[in-house]
């Protein structure tokens, strides 16, 4: 018992010192679902420019819960997410606070941010169909809906139906076609799968290059990451084995979703965090997102990377609101179970 | 309920011990209790949906995986333990310790390594295509590594040392004369093994197996990577894609039921383990294997060692050294130091608490105490990330309460004291692995005959002095085993570390994860290699402790303190 008390006292004292020390330096604390190597270069640039230090905890799950439990004393100022669902979850748990900033409003088009500023999209990505160059003729598939056609039997690969990226696409199908029709579609896609859903988006492109399947679903930026991969040159080969299909160009457009950020409700470094948000939406960071990560910048004035333009060009985007997609995600998850998509 | 003479001597002191055990057990069980608490408040009732749709898949995948891993680890662990402890064949002394090495390899790492080797683009299939002139995956059949079979093989290769360790200790403890008697009564070596040695070692094997099964149940990295959808996948899915943490907690609690069953099994096994006398095996008692039998023995042990350790080590070393200069950074020293210090801290704490729990149970062998000690072990069975949420809840509640109190009375805010600190991680590790250290110490303590306690007390030592002067030296090996196994487990721990760590803080496991999650095995190889190498140190120490010093003269009595988990 004595030791416990002693330990607590020590911890209190060091905690006090820590708190004093922490307030001395200008800083922003970030909880990030996005992987370190995606955002570190941008954060470094921010620190160099402003002198504000950034501190990050990366984790793939549970950061929202950590923030929630830490409550008013949480050190976190910003949460960076790689998909819409985590942003919606933050909003539902009331862990965010609205930001009013002319810079953000100017940089980010209204459809990519919350109406009152509880969250902001920073980049957009498209959910594409990757098609084998050798075995799928250009124009043979043009819509998500066509994935159920019998000619694709045993020719489609995808990652788990429960992954946020897949769920987002299914949620958009629900918004456009209703639950019953989406369920039938999902069943049809499952019937055409070459193998049980597994791996990530790159795994599927690799499978196409190996002849395991002919079509796969994948996010747009993975193509850029593969075709420029110096470290693992085999990925360049994978990318070269596929054509990119932007689905539904003749009707509603290709499914889009965002990576984004939100200011936490009790952010201790609120002003610095807003500065970082503004920086992330600004020309410089948006350029890095576009050039290094091959994501689409939300800021209309920032050009897409040359590489994106070479392979992807201009395309029509589905303008479905992110809130509506988010609202349909639980239903999408239910449908995935009901058709046993992952088994 | 019987009260032992020891306990009746001083009721007050007995109560103090009870209080101590209860405090430790409850503090350690707080995360599990938090998960129970969450389970009471699901966002929606998930069970009708799960029953209608995927529950059967989850449960059957879990059972197949559990049975498969149990069967393979039994064959591998008991078989190799029998060979090295009861037979004579070339390389026996080497295998005796080397068979523990796969324990240092994390399951997710071995999964990545073998996928890299055996998948379509890997060197094995490439070579086959080259020889036979096949063009694409459709031209031939090759077993898919990312499958149930693959998952069973991977987990078995790194978990069998649990069974091996315990079975070996049990075989060594068996009195050679019983076996000799069975032989003289006409049993063949096989019959003697099946009818005498195996039944006597059964309790220890059950303990090892229950550890293997608990590790299997809470594995997430490997099964997710291999698209084997077990209940732990179901837990994460309910939590993350259905936004129903309460529902996820309910699934986690229901797998806990299964684990409670396993712990009960372990206890039943242990209840029969009552022999305080050992006669060590002399080398002349070992069966000499001749000709093809000794070759088969070498191949069997060699296969386990190659598969579980040598191959992964070579693959990782190949990647890591091939590009050493570009992968090495000075951060590594700090990251490795973080891993070492955290694991060492958690191992020390686990051993200390485990010793107090086990000794308290010895002094007070009553139902409530047994229940409390059993309860403190439940953390081992929860999937890591769920357990991490369970750790967050009490720590954050404590921090916020302290802060609110200080704000109210002194007008100062201290913020979060424990949450997001290194303490949170050490606490999480302790909660998770206390079962291992307590179990090891319990088995060691059980082998100390109660007459020792009585003698010490009669000579005027109090309970603490008895513990210090009599038990500690006797259970040293148990403490060491428990501590080292916890240390290795902490080095490998990922999900709780990932979520609970402070800002900008990495361990080797989180470092490996950030690249491995993206299937960049090359970039993660150096970190993984370091986990294995650092993990090797305790494995070697451990194997020395389990009988390195046992001379074939049989004069030393090291085995009387043979550690078992």
Interface residues (C-beta under 8 A of the other chain):
Chain A: X1 X11 X12 X15 X16 X18 X19 X29 X35 X36 X37 X55 X56 X57 X58 X59 X60 X61 X62 X63 X65 X66 X69 X70 X71 X72 X73 X74 X75 X85 X89 X92 X160 X162 X164 X167 X196 X197 X198 X199 X200 X202 X203 X206 X210 X211 X212 X231 X232 X234 X329 X330 X333 X334 X337 X338 X340 X342 X343
Chain B: X23 X49 X50 X52 X53 X54 X57 X120 X121 X135 X136 X137 X138 X146 X226 X227 X229 X236 X237 X239 X240 X241 X242 X243 X245 X385 X388 X389 X392 X393 X396 X397 X399 X400 X402 X403 X412 X413 X414 X415 X416 X417 X418 X419 X420 X421 X423 X495 X498 X499 X500 X501 X502 X503 X504 X505 X510 X514 X517 X518 X519 X520 X522 X523
